């Protein structure tokens, strides 16, 4: 529900940006000092309309902490209107592969980023090693990171291009494309079918399927085993479908493996789906939670 407030000024307390506990999720960033923030007139009265992004408190951190790790910056950017105003190019470029670039005078971040307002986000890697080696601190100074909104229903991708220039991350441009124009076309076409057709999904499970699941009797332990393909429908978790995300930081997708990590936004839970391509056909070959 929306929150109605009339505020002249407030103190923003020292807060901790919570991590999901994995490198694929925002890592810990600490606020070093509280700042007194004077609200502008347009901030004095909050909208009565439901706005999940607006309900989240403004996170204030030193610029060094905010910009050192992309996932930390993205977490703050998505939840702070003030930061979005400051770190969004005006006007934004909207690039198309087959027609001239447009300049957007209007940009609605609450609508554009609503696909990240659920309980989890997904990231695609070309191998388990890429996922395990992911380290934001190794990103180059003038790096461009693409946050992708992948619509599995209509085969389109919207890229939000963030660039770090002079040490500061900023949303610099948008790019629209179809699956056919992306290097992940083959996998995304397969996965759109996989997540929407239960029969096709059951036919696309390796037999046997390797699973690594948490041991319910030992929270720090796991059980590594196999199940028959026909057990997947009974065992299987909810696979990401509809609209998914991908944060591209230079992953290499040239091989025959795609690792999809499903990460919780408000907790450290995650699931990992490993797909392998054999003789031109993709199959789910491993599941972990």
Backbone as CSV, one residue per row, in Angstrom:
resi,resn,N_x,N_y,N_z,CA_x,CA_y,CA_z,C_x,C_y,C_z
1,UNK,0.840,-1.179,0.000,0.000,0.000,0.000,0.882,1.238,0.000
2,UNK,0.397,2.374,-0.585,1.183,3.592,-0.580,1.243,4.192,0.792
3,UNK,2.226,5.027,1.019,2.406,5.652,2.324,2.297,7.150,2.145
4,UNK,1.447,7.790,2.938,1.239,9.219,2.828,2.030,9.927,3.895
5,UNK,2.860,10.866,3.473,3.708,11.515,4.478,3.946,12.964,4.131
6,UNK,4.064,13.780,5.165,4.422,15.179,4.998,5.627,15.427,5.888
7,UNK,6.767,15.670,5.234,8.008,15.771,5.983,8.770,16.995,5.516
8,UNK,9.306,17.766,6.419,10.131,18.911,6.068,11.574,18.498,5.970
9,UNK,12.091,17.739,6.964,13.458,17.240,6.901,13.557,16.000,7.761
10,UNK,14.575,15.205,7.513,14.738,13.985,8.289,16.192,13.604,8.329
11,UNK,16.540,12.769,9.279,17.883,12.207,9.338,17.850,10.826,8.739
12,UNK,18.771,10.574,7.839,18.879,9.242,7.260,19.870,8.467,8.103
13,UNK,19.385,7.416,8.784,20.209,6.658,9.725,21.257,5.834,9.009
14,UNK,22.266,5.457,9.748,23.279,4.548,9.218,22.644,3.189,9.037
15,UNK,22.733,2.663,7.833,22.097,1.380,7.531,23.080,0.485,6.823
16,UNK,22.737,-0.778,6.788,23.568,-1.776,6.104,22.824,-2.305,4.905
17,UNK,23.479,-2.283,3.759,22.889,-2.899,2.570,23.061,-4.391,2.688
18,UNK,21.949,-5.092,2.867,22.008,-6.529,3.130,22.359,-7.298,1.877
19,UNK,23.192,-8.315,2.039,23.574,-9.193,0.936,22.686,-10.415,0.924
20,UNK,22.555,-11.031,-0.241,21.867,-12.311,-0.339,22.786,-13.448,0.064
21,UNK,23.998,-13.101,0.444,24.911,-14.113,0.945,25.710,-14.810,-0.130
22,UNK,25.512,-14.395,-1.413,26.226,-15.011,-2.513,26.766,-13.911,-3.406
23,UNK,27.736,-14.255,-4.229,28.298,-13.245,-5.081,27.321,-12.788,-6.137
24,UNK,26.331,-13.600,-6.476,25.364,-13.215,-7.484,24.380,-12.204,-6.972
25,UNK,24.350,-11.961,-5.648,23.423,-11.027,-5.058,24.215,-9.890,-4.462
26,UNK,23.550,-8.741,-4.115,24.267,-7.616,-3.581,25.080,-7.975,-2.351
27,UNK,26.353,-7.592,-2.342,27.204,-7.862,-1.199,27.082,-6.733,-0.184
28,UNK,27.634,-6.931,1.030,27.477,-5.961,2.100,28.167,-4.648,1.770
29,UNK,27.467,-3.528,1.969,28.061,-2.204,1.836,27.617,-1.414,3.036
30,UNK,28.509,-0.744,3.699,28.193,-0.109,4.956,28.153,1.405,4.816
31,UNK,27.164,2.003,5.426,27.038,3.452,5.463,27.981,3.986,6.518
32,UNK,28.812,4.955,6.162,29.823,5.413,7.090,29.371,6.599,7.933
33,UNK,28.440,7.376,7.439,27.964,8.472,8.276,26.579,8.891,7.838
34,UNK,25.752,9.281,8.808,24.396,9.725,8.498,24.436,11.160,8.007
35,UNK,23.520,11.483,7.118,23.446,12.829,6.590,22.054,13.386,6.817
36,UNK,22.018,14.674,7.096,20.724,15.336,7.222,20.269,15.736,5.835
37,UNK,19.084,15.304,5.467,18.585,15.531,4.117,17.355,16.424,4.168
38,UNK,17.433,17.539,3.474,16.276,18.427,3.413,15.437,18.044,2.220
39,UNK,14.183,17.754,2.458,13.306,17.318,1.391,12.885,18.507,0.525
40,UNK,12.834,18.287,-0.785,12.309,19.309,-1.683,10.786,19.298,-1.588
41,UNK,10.147,20.317,-2.163,8.691,20.409,-2.082,8.020,19.211,-2.722
42,UNK,8.606,18.707,-3.807,7.970,17.577,-4.488,8.073,16.295,-3.696
43,UNK,8.963,16.261,-2.657,9.110,15.084,-1.826,8.269,15.191,-0.555
44,UNK,7.650,16.351,-0.300,6.948,16.552,0.957,5.710,15.679,1.063
45,UNK,5.012,15.501,-0.053,3.804,14.689,-0.033,4.012,13.466,-0.906
46,UNK,3.978,12.277,-0.308,4.195,11.042,-1.064,2.888,10.606,-1.702
47,UNK,2.999,9.942,-2.826,1.820,9.492,-3.549,1.058,8.453,-2.755
48,UNK,-0.288,8.484,-2.887,-1.136,7.471,-2.254,-1.130,6.178,-3.052
49,UNK,-0.649,6.223,-4.303,-0.686,5.040,-5.132,0.344,4.030,-4.671
50,UNK,0.015,2.759,-4.882,0.939,1.694,-4.499,2.210,1.793,-5.323
51,UNK,3.372,1.834,-4.658,4.658,2.000,-5.326,5.706,1.275,-4.514
52,UNK,5.992,0.050,-4.883,6.896,-0.767,-4.077,8.280,-0.171,-3.978
53,UNK,8.745,0.481,-5.040,10.071,1.071,-4.989,10.105,2.265,-4.053
54,UNK,9.045,3.090,-4.085,9.037,4.292,-3.272,8.946,3.984,-1.787
55,UNK,8.461,2.803,-1.431,8.298,2.466,-0.027,9.618,2.088,0.646
56,UNK,10.639,1.828,-0.147,11.910,1.414,0.426,12.700,2.641,0.822
57,UNK,13.300,2.689,2.028,14.038,3.864,2.478,15.203,4.182,1.560
58,UNK,15.578,5.454,1.530,16.728,5.892,0.765,18.001,5.424,1.448
59,UNK,18.834,4.692,0.714,20.088,4.228,1.257,21.169,5.254,0.933
60,UNK,21.918,5.662,1.940,22.960,6.649,1.758,24.292,6.008,2.102
61,UNK,25.258,6.091,1.218,26.569,5.499,1.466,27.627,6.407,0.872
62,UNK,28.864,6.223,1.241,29.931,6.958,0.599,29.962,6.554,-0.863
63,UNK,30.352,7.492,-1.732,30.366,7.185,-3.154,31.331,6.047,-3.460
64,UNK,32.422,5.970,-2.710,33.392,4.904,-2.954,32.760,3.538,-2.722
65,UNK,31.995,3.408,-1.614,31.335,2.129,-1.329,30.226,1.854,-2.330
66,UNK,29.502,2.886,-2.723,28.371,2.703,-3.626,28.812,2.249,-5.007
67,UNK,29.919,2.769,-5.498,30.333,2.526,-6.874,31.365,1.423,-7.035
68,UNK,31.863,0.863,-5.942,32.914,-0.136,-6.081,32.378,-1.471,-6.591
69,UNK,31.158,-1.811,-6.232,30.564,-3.091,-6.623,29.244,-2.815,-7.353
70,UNK,29.116,-3.321,-8.581,27.931,-2.999,-9.371,26.643,-3.453,-8.699
71,UNK,26.623,-4.664,-8.135,25.387,-5.171,-7.532,24.929,-4.292,-6.376
72,UNK,25.871,-3.739,-5.618,25.503,-2.822,-4.540,24.900,-1.541,-5.104
73,UNK,25.538,-1.012,-6.158,24.994,0.189,-6.789,23.600,-0.067,-7.335
74,UNK,23.417,-1.206,-8.036,22.112,-1.512,-8.626,21.044,-1.617,-7.552
75,UNK,21.366,-2.271,-6.425,20.409,-2.413,-5.332,19.969,-1.035,-4.829
76,UNK,20.926,-0.136,-4.640,20.594,1.210,-4.173,19.843,1.997,-5.243
77,UNK,20.256,1.866,-6.498,19.622,2.588,-7.607,18.151,2.213,-7.738
78,UNK,17.835,0.929,-7.601,16.462,0.471,-7.751,15.559,0.952,-6.619
79,UNK,16.131,1.273,-5.462,15.334,1.602,-4.291,15.439,3.064,-3.865
80,UNK,16.111,3.890,-4.648,16.268,5.298,-4.281,15.908,6.205,-5.443
81,UNK,14.835,6.964,-5.297,14.435,7.890,-6.349,15.499,8.959,-6.559
82,UNK,16.079,9.442,-5.452,17.091,10.487,-5.556,18.295,9.998,-6.351
83,UNK,18.723,8.764,-6.102,19.874,8.215,-6.818,19.539,8.004,-8.290
84,UNK,18.320,7.562,-8.584,17.928,7.374,-9.982,17.936,8.700,-10.726
85,UNK,17.474,9.760,-10.099,17.495,11.071,-10.749,18.929,11.503,-11.052
86,UNK,19.814,11.229,-10.100,21.198,11.673,-10.235,21.984,10.821,-11.231
87,UNK,21.666,9.525,-11.300,22.494,8.600,-12.077,21.788,8.054,-13.314
88,UNK,20.910,8.827,-13.914,20.258,8.445,-15.161,20.512,9.521,-16.196
89,UNK,21.068,9.148,-17.327,21.368,10.110,-18.381,20.084,10.766,-18.880
90,UNK,20.174,12.043,-19.206,19.017,12.777,-19.717,19.471,13.583,-20.928
91,UNK,18.848,13.317,-22.081,17.886,12.239,-22.344,18.589,10.893,-22.505
92,UNK,17.830,9.828,-22.313,18.360,8.483,-22.506,18.319,8.108,-23.976
93,UNK,19.365,7.440,-24.442,19.355,6.897,-25.798,18.617,5.563,-25.796
94,UNK,17.776,5.341,-26.798,17.117,4.058,-27.015,17.611,3.527,-28.347
95,UNK,18.456,2.489,-28.280,19.089,1.957,-29.472,18.303,0.775,-30.026
96,UNK,18.206,0.702,-31.354,17.557,-0.404,-32.054,18.543,-0.953,-33.082
97,UNK,18.615,-2.259,-33.246,19.543,-2.824,-34.218,19.256,-2.412,-35.648
98,UNK,17.972,-2.211,-35.989,17.616,-2.022,-37.397,16.977,-0.671,-37.694
99,UNK,16.985,0.255,-36.733,16.455,1.576,-37.026,17.202,2.627,-36.196
100,UNK,17.066,3.901,-36.543,17.860,4.934,-35.872,17.614,5.009,-34.362
101,UNK,18.616,5.465,-33.654,18.534,5.645,-32.204,17.555,6.767,-31.862
102,UNK,16.761,6.549,-30.815,15.833,7.564,-30.338,16.388,8.211,-29.075
103,UNK,15.912,9.415,-28.774,16.238,10.082,-27.522,14.967,10.166,-26.688
104,UNK,14.992,9.579,-25.495,13.813,9.536,-24.637,13.827,10.692,-23.649
105,UNK,12.861,11.560,-23.778,12.740,12.666,-22.819,12.065,12.197,-21.532
106,UNK,11.203,11.168,-21.638,10.487,10.633,-20.481,10.938,9.202,-20.223
107,UNK,11.186,8.873,-18.954,11.603,7.529,-18.561,10.994,7.233,-17.201
108,UNK,10.203,6.160,-17.125,9.498,5.804,-15.891,10.200,4.594,-15.249
109,UNK,11.127,4.812,-14.302,11.880,3.689,-13.726,11.019,2.713,-12.944
110,UNK,9.956,3.200,-12.272,9.090,2.285,-11.529,8.468,1.252,-12.459
111,UNK,8.080,1.681,-13.645,7.518,0.752,-14.628,8.614,-0.087,-15.275
112,UNK,9.683,0.559,-15.695,10.750,-0.126,-16.426,11.404,-1.236,-15.608
113,UNK,11.565,-1.007,-14.305,12.256,-1.984,-13.464,11.310,-2.821,-12.609
114,UNK,10.029,-2.785,-12.939,9.058,-3.546,-12.150,9.291,-5.049,-12.252
115,UNK,10.002,-5.503,-13.295,10.264,-6.942,-13.423,11.211,-7.441,-12.333
116,UNK,11.836,-6.525,-11.579,12.713,-6.909,-10.470,12.037,-6.703,-9.116
117,UNK,10.734,-6.544,-9.110,10.023,-6.287,-7.860,9.486,-7.565,-7.214
118,UNK,9.816,-8.730,-7.801,9.341,-9.990,-7.241,10.245,-10.497,-6.129
119,UNK,10.278,-11.807,-5.968,11.031,-12.400,-4.871,12.426,-12.859,-5.273
120,UNK,12.737,-12.846,-6.559,14.046,-13.324,-6.987,14.452,-12.676,-8.310
121,UNK,15.732,-12.814,-8.634,16.209,-12.428,-9.960,17.085,-13.562,-10.490
122,UNK,17.337,-13.568,-11.783,18.128,-14.632,-12.392,19.332,-14.043,-13.118
123,UNK,20.402,-14.845,-13.183,21.600,-14.478,-13.926,22.077,-15.706,-14.691
124,UNK,22.514,-15.517,-15.925,22.967,-16.605,-16.775,24.486,-16.558,-16.940
125,UNK,25.113,-17.720,-16.841,26.561,-17.849,-16.991,26.863,-18.915,-18.035
126,UNK,28.058,-18.830,-18.603,28.466,-19.824,-19.582,29.056,-21.069,-18.972
127,UNK,29.303,-21.057,-17.668,29.849,-22.221,-16.966,29.755,-21.984,-15.470
128,UNK,29.907,-23.062,-14.694,29.916,-22.934,-13.242,31.129,-22.139,-12.791
129,UNK,32.240,-22.274,-13.516,33.456,-21.536,-13.154,33.235,-20.036,-13.275
130,UNK,32.534,-19.594,-14.334,32.233,-18.173,-14.478,31.412,-17.675,-13.296
131,UNK,30.433,-18.460,-12.883,29.586,-18.066,-11.766,30.392,-17.955,-10.482
132,UNK,31.240,-18.921,-10.226,32.015,-18.948,-8.997,33.093,-17.872,-8.969
133,UNK,33.582,-17.490,-10.148,34.668,-16.514,-10.218,34.169,-15.078,-10.328
134,UNK,32.859,-14.910,-10.350,32.312,-13.565,-10.519,32.806,-12.654,-9.399
135,UNK,33.374,-11.506,-9.783,33.930,-10.585,-8.793,33.798,-9.172,-9.344
136,UNK,32.874,-8.397,-8.779,32.636,-7.035,-9.273,33.866,-6.149,-9.164
137,UNK,34.723,-6.408,-8.180,35.882,-5.552,-7.975,36.863,-5.619,-9.141
138,UNK,36.743,-6.634,-9.986,37.651,-6.785,-11.110,37.152,-6.070,-12.367
139,UNK,35.984,-5.454,-12.296,35.456,-4.755,-13.457,36.327,-3.548,-13.779
140,UNK,36.551,-3.304,-15.062,37.379,-2.189,-15.474,36.674,-0.863,-15.210
141,UNK,37.484,0.194,-15.160,36.955,1.523,-14.833,35.858,1.956,-15.798
142,UNK,36.064,1.728,-17.094,35.101,2.192,-18.098,34.196,1.059,-18.579
143,UNK,33.874,0.182,-17.675,33.070,-1.000,-17.997,31.615,-0.634,-18.288
144,UNK,30.971,-1.434,-19.144,29.532,-1.334,-19.376,28.904,-2.647,-18.932
145,UNK,27.895,-2.562,-18.081,27.156,-3.728,-17.623,25.733,-3.619,-18.152
146,UNK,25.219,-4.733,-18.676,23.861,-4.734,-19.219,22.932,-5.512,-18.297
147,UNK,21.939,-4.831,-17.766,20.854,-5.482,-17.038,19.778,-5.797,-18.063
148,UNK,19.477,-7.075,-18.259,18.544,-7.478,-19.308,17.175,-7.865,-18.751
149,UNK,16.143,-7.352,-19.407,14.771,-7.777,-19.157,14.411,-8.706,-20.307
150,UNK,14.337,-10.011,-20.030,14.117,-11.014,-21.068,12.668,-11.491,-21.005
151,UNK,11.921,-11.193,-22.042,10.514,-11.583,-22.101,10.415,-12.908,-22.861
152,UNK,10.200,-13.984,-22.119,10.121,-15.312,-22.730,8.822,-15.523,-23.490
153,UNK,7.855,-14.652,-23.266,6.559,-14.796,-23.931,6.566,-14.271,-25.363
154,UNK,7.277,-13.165,-25.603,7.256,-12.588,-26.953,8.632,-12.549,-27.612
155,UNK,9.670,-13.095,-26.941,10.987,-13.195,-27.566,11.724,-11.883,-27.709
156,UNK,11.528,-10.953,-26.770,12.216,-9.666,-26.839,13.121,-9.482,-25.625
157,UNK,14.136,-8.646,-25.809,15.090,-8.330,-24.737,15.251,-6.818,-24.669
158,UNK,15.150,-6.279,-23.474,15.412,-4.849,-23.246,16.658,-4.747,-22.381
159,UNK,17.685,-4.132,-22.918,18.958,-3.988,-22.219,19.046,-2.607,-21.576
160,UNK,19.312,-2.575,-20.272,19.579,-1.331,-19.558,21.096,-1.254,-19.406
161,UNK,21.709,-0.327,-20.117,23.167,-0.260,-20.195,23.716,0.717,-19.160
162,UNK,24.386,0.177,-18.157,25.008,0.985,-17.108,26.502,1.096,-17.400
163,UNK,27.014,2.308,-17.341,28.439,2.506,-17.586,29.088,3.167,-16.370
164,UNK,30.285,2.703,-16.041,31.047,3.355,-14.963,32.060,4.274,-15.607
165,UNK,31.842,5.557,-15.420,32.697,6.579,-16.005,33.215,7.458,-14.875
166,UNK,34.518,7.648,-14.839,35.146,8.434,-13.770,34.784,7.881,-12.392
167,UNK,34.627,6.557,-12.320,34.385,5.911,-11.033,32.945,5.867,-10.590
168,UNK,32.007,6.361,-11.418,30.602,6.427,-11.006,29.721,5.665,-12.004
169,UNK,28.866,4.779,-11.473,27.914,4.062,-12.310,26.759,4.976,-12.703
170,UNK,26.274,4.784,-13.927,25.169,5.598,-14.423,24.419,4.825,-15.498
171,UNK,23.083,4.921,-15.489,22.288,4.343,-16.571,22.471,5.230,-17.791
172,UNK,23.134,4.692,-18.814,23.572,5.509,-19.937,22.672,5.376,-21.165
173,UNK,22.081,4.186,-21.372,21.282,3.980,-22.577,20.434,2.726,-22.445
174,UNK,19.478,2.564,-23.355,18.658,1.358,-23.472,18.878,0.778,-24.861
175,UNK,18.753,-0.529,-24.960,18.831,-1.160,-26.278,17.785,-2.253,-26.370
176,UNK,17.011,-2.249,-27.431,15.986,-3.257,-27.649,16.439,-4.229,-28.727
177,UNK,16.156,-5.515,-28.517,16.497,-6.519,-29.511,15.566,-7.713,-29.357
178,UNK,15.625,-8.609,-30.326,14.870,-9.858,-30.259,15.843,-10.989,-29.963
179,UNK,15.300,-12.154,-29.642,16.158,-13.310,-29.384,17.104,-13.555,-30.558
180,UNK,16.593,-13.391,-31.797,17.392,-13.680,-32.985,18.613,-12.781,-33.083
181,UNK,18.589,-11.640,-32.410,19.697,-10.686,-32.480,20.659,-10.823,-31.305
182,UNK,20.447,-11.819,-30.451,21.278,-12.010,-29.270,22.035,-13.330,-29.370
183,UNK,23.242,-13.366,-28.821,24.054,-14.586,-28.898,23.452,-15.745,-28.107
184,UNK,22.512,-15.461,-27.205,21.843,-16.509,-26.434,20.576,-17.015,-27.107
185,UNK,20.379,-16.662,-28.377,19.147,-16.997,-29.087,18.778,-18.466,-28.959
186,UNK,19.714,-19.355,-29.228,19.415,-20.786,-29.239,18.925,-21.246,-27.870
187,UNK,19.631,-20.828,-26.818,19.228,-21.254,-25.480,17.907,-20.614,-25.065
188,UNK,17.748,-19.313,-25.299,16.522,-18.628,-24.872,15.289,-19.182,-25.581
189,UNK,15.435,-19.522,-26.863,14.318,-20.131,-27.588,13.941,-21.466,-26.953
190,UNK,14.966,-22.256,-26.633,14.720,-23.529,-25.950,14.074,-23.294,-24.587
191,UNK,14.635,-22.372,-23.798,14.155,-22.213,-22.432,12.725,-21.670,-22.383
192,UNK,12.364,-20.811,-23.339,10.992,-20.300,-23.385,10.008,-21.453,-23.552
193,UNK,10.389,-22.461,-24.326,9.566,-23.651,-24.508,9.602,-24.526,-23.256
194,UNK,10.779,-24.659,-22.682,10.998,-25.503,-21.506,10.138,-25.065,-20.318
195,UNK,10.055,-23.768,-20.073,9.348,-23.288,-18.879,7.846,-23.155,-19.075
196,UNK,7.370,-23.293,-20.310,5.945,-23.090,-20.567,5.211,-24.355,-21.003
197,UNK,5.940,-25.425,-21.263,5.338,-26.660,-21.769,5.822,-27.817,-20.899
198,UNK,4.947,-28.329,-20.034,5.349,-29.368,-19.086,5.780,-30.655,-19.783
199,UNK,5.142,-30.997,-20.892,5.525,-32.209,-21.623,6.928,-32.053,-22.201
200,UNK,7.170,-30.904,-22.848,8.495,-30.646,-23.410,9.545,-30.610,-22.305
201,UNK,9.167,-30.040,-21.164,10.099,-29.966,-20.040,10.503,-31.365,-19.581
202,UNK,9.529,-32.251,-19.440,9.829,-33.614,-18.992,10.697,-34.356,-20.001
203,UNK,10.575,-33.998,-21.285,11.384,-34.629,-22.331,12.786,-34.032,-22.414
204,UNK,12.993,-32.929,-21.700,14.280,-32.219,-21.774,15.067,-32.340,-20.468
205,UNK,14.822,-33.412,-19.731,15.537,-33.676,-18.486,16.525,-34.815,-18.714
206,UNK,17.774,-34.618,-18.298,18.759,-35.691,-18.426,18.322,-36.892,-17.595
207,UNK,18.630,-38.065,-18.084,18.244,-39.293,-17.378,19.488,-40.170,-17.198
208,UNK,20.055,-40.234,-15.980,19.538,-39.643,-14.746,19.914,-38.164,-14.623
209,UNK,19.240,-37.470,-13.716,19.502,-36.069,-13.442,20.249,-35.941,-12.125
210,UNK,21.367,-35.223,-12.143,22.123,-35.021,-10.906,21.471,-33.912,-10.092
211,UNK,21.322,-34.130,-8.803,20.762,-33.114,-7.919,21.669,-32.942,-6.701
212,UNK,21.790,-31.693,-6.259,22.510,-31.376,-5.022,21.564,-30.515,-4.207
213,UNK,21.018,-31.073,-3.132,20.011,-30.366,-2.347,20.442,-30.254,-0.900
214,UNK,19.879,-29.266,-0.229,20.219,-29.042,1.172,19.711,-30.190,2.031
215,UNK,20.560,-30.611,2.976,20.198,-31.668,3.915,19.284,-31.070,4.987
216,UNK,18.053,-31.523,5.055,17.098,-30.966,6.017,17.496,-31.239,7.460
217,UNK,18.360,-32.231,7.673,18.793,-32.557,9.027,20.111,-31.883,9.396
218,UNK,20.742,-31.246,8.418,22.005,-30.546,8.661,22.019,-29.308,7.780
219,UNK,21.757,-28.146,8.370,21.606,-26.924,7.583,22.889,-26.538,6.847
220,UNK,24.030,-27.040,7.286,25.283,-26.749,6.601,25.691,-27.853,5.632
221,UNK,24.898,-28.899,5.557,25.228,-30.031,4.709,24.352,-30.103,3.484
222,UNK,24.733,-30.963,2.547,23.962,-31.144,1.323,23.963,-32.616,0.939
223,UNK,23.010,-32.971,0.106,22.892,-34.338,-0.387,23.126,-34.317,-1.888
224,UNK,24.109,-35.071,-2.342,24.478,-35.136,-3.754,24.050,-36.501,-4.282
225,UNK,23.133,-36.507,-5.247,22.642,-37.785,-5.756,22.055,-37.642,-7.134
226,UNK,21.280,-38.627,-7.551,20.651,-38.605,-8.866,19.194,-39.041,-8.731
227,UNK,18.376,-38.589,-9.688,16.994,-39.051,-9.777,16.714,-39.409,-11.232
228,UNK,15.727,-40.260,-11.443,15.315,-40.591,-12.803,14.585,-39.394,-13.412
229,UNK,14.645,-39.286,-14.719,14.004,-38.164,-15.405,12.505,-38.105,-15.112
230,UNK,11.862,-39.261,-14.983,10.413,-39.260,-14.755,10.047,-38.849,-13.330
231,UNK,11.042,-38.678,-12.454,10.781,-38.189,-11.097,10.784,-36.668,-11.028
232,UNK,11.222,-36.009,-12.096,11.362,-34.554,-12.077,10.025,-33.852,-11.838
233,UNK,8.970,-34.319,-12.464,7.690,-33.644,-12.308,7.204,-33.666,-10.861
234,UNK,7.571,-34.689,-10.115,7.204,-34.757,-8.697,8.145,-33.920,-7.852
235,UNK,9.413,-33.947,-8.243,10.448,-33.291,-7.450,10.613,-31.821,-7.792
236,UNK,10.362,-31.457,-9.041,10.855,-30.192,-9.582,10.324,-28.974,-8.839
237,UNK,11.186,-27.965,-8.687,10.777,-26.687,-8.110,10.123,-25.828,-9.194
238,UNK,9.699,-24.655,-8.825,9.141,-23.721,-9.805,10.277,-23.114,-10.615
239,UNK,10.272,-23.331,-11.905,11.338,-22.778,-12.740,10.959,-21.355,-13.145
240,UNK,11.934,-20.457,-13.251,11.636,-19.080,-13.678,10.943,-19.077,-15.029
241,UNK,9.947,-18.241,-15.184,9.195,-18.186,-16.438,8.688,-16.768,-16.662
242,UNK,8.035,-16.557,-17.795,7.459,-15.251,-18.099,8.528,-14.239,-18.458
243,UNK,8.877,-13.384,-17.502,9.929,-12.390,-17.693,11.036,-12.667,-16.687
244,UNK,12.244,-12.853,-17.182,13.389,-13.115,-16.315,14.442,-12.025,-16.527
245,UNK,15.444,-12.027,-15.673,16.510,-11.040,-15.771,17.833,-11.716,-16.081
246,UNK,18.790,-10.918,-16.498,20.165,-11.374,-16.653,21.074,-10.171,-16.487
247,UNK,22.099,-10.304,-15.667,23.085,-9.238,-15.491,24.350,-9.668,-16.219
248,UNK,24.644,-8.986,-17.320,25.771,-9.378,-18.176,26.981,-8.503,-17.889
249,UNK,28.028,-9.151,-17.430,29.277,-8.457,-17.114,30.425,-9.047,-17.929
250,UNK,30.140,-9.445,-19.138,31.171,-10.006,-19.989,31.225,-11.516,-19.982
251,UNK,30.131,-12.194,-19.550,30.109,-13.658,-19.569,30.330,-14.184,-20.991
252,UNK,30.990,-15.310,-21.058,31.230,-15.976,-22.336,30.212,-17.097,-22.516
253,UNK,29.392,-16.991,-23.568,28.348,-17.986,-23.808,28.645,-18.848,-25.040
254,UNK,29.911,-19.002,-25.379,30.262,-19.687,-26.617,30.257,-21.208,-26.498
255,UNK,30.160,-21.744,-25.289,30.207,-23.187,-25.107,28.847,-23.852,-25.196
256,UNK,28.780,-25.067,-24.711,27.550,-25.853,-24.758,26.929,-26.013,-23.376
257,UNK,27.097,-24.996,-22.541,26.531,-25.064,-21.193,26.035,-23.682,-20.777
258,UNK,24.886,-23.652,-20.147,24.345,-22.426,-19.555,23.947,-22.739,-18.118
259,UNK,24.427,-21.914,-17.197,24.087,-22.060,-15.791,23.181,-20.895,-15.408
260,UNK,21.979,-21.217,-14.974,21.025,-20.191,-14.538,20.967,-20.185,-13.015
261,UNK,21.311,-19.036,-12.433,21.223,-18.903,-10.984,19.993,-18.063,-10.628
262,UNK,19.154,-18.617,-9.813,17.945,-17.951,-9.320,18.219,-17.528,-7.883
263,UNK,18.322,-16.223,-7.643,18.734,-15.701,-6.338,17.597,-14.953,-5.662
264,UNK,17.384,-15.228,-4.381,16.366,-14.523,-3.625,16.748,-13.075,-3.404
265,UNK,15.777,-12.174,-3.487,16.046,-10.752,-3.290,16.123,-10.373,-1.817
266,UNK,15.419,-11.093,-0.962,15.354,-10.706,0.453,15.976,-11.747,1.368
267,UNK,16.616,-12.755,0.793,17.250,-13.782,1.617,18.403,-14.392,0.848
268,UNK,19.120,-15.300,1.472,20.274,-15.908,0.841,19.964,-17.160,0.049
269,UNK,18.689,-17.462,-0.145,18.321,-18.679,-0.861,18.647,-18.562,-2.344
270,UNK,19.061,-19.668,-2.941,19.291,-19.675,-4.369,19.126,-21.080,-4.925
271,UNK,18.805,-21.123,-6.204,18.709,-22.380,-6.930,19.556,-22.240,-8.192
272,UNK,20.168,-23.330,-8.598,21.032,-23.308,-9.774,20.594,-24.407,-10.732
273,UNK,20.288,-24.018,-11.966,19.877,-24.944,-13.018,20.985,-24.987,-14.066
274,UNK,21.550,-26.142,-14.311,22.606,-26.285,-15.315,22.051,-27.004,-16.536
275,UNK,22.170,-26.338,-17.685,21.696,-26.889,-18.951,22.895,-27.188,-19.848
276,UNK,22.865,-28.325,-20.507,23.938,-28.713,-21.429,23.343,-29.042,-22.788
277,UNK,24.111,-28.684,-23.830,23.653,-28.961,-25.201,24.439,-30.140,-25.758
278,UNK,23.713,-31.178,-26.145,24.328,-32.358,-26.721,23.639,-32.680,-28.039
279,UNK,24.447,-32.776,-29.090,23.917,-33.071,-30.438,22.836,-32.067,-30.839
280,UNK,23.036,-30.806,-30.444,22.122,-29.731,-30.825,20.913,-29.576,-29.950
281,UNK,20.739,-30.438,-28.947,19.566,-30.369,-28.073,19.974,-29.998,-26.645
282,UNK,19.232,-29.047,-26.069,19.489,-28.634,-24.699,18.741,-29.550,-23.728
283,UNK,19.392,-29.846,-22.600,18.758,-30.618,-21.529,19.178,-30.052,-20.176
284,UNK,18.277,-30.187,-19.198,18.645,-29.871,-17.824,19.456,-31.038,-17.295
285,UNK,20.713,-30.783,-16.914,21.588,-31.871,-16.482,21.937,-31.837,-15.003
286,UNK,21.631,-30.709,-14.325,21.939,-30.642,-12.897,21.065,-29.596,-12.237
287,UNK,20.632,-29.896,-11.013,19.845,-28.949,-10.216,20.431,-28.871,-8.816
288,UNK,20.594,-27.641,-8.308,21.118,-27.425,-6.960,20.253,-26.392,-6.225
289,UNK,20.178,-26.567,-4.905,19.539,-25.521,-4.109,20.314,-25.305,-2.810
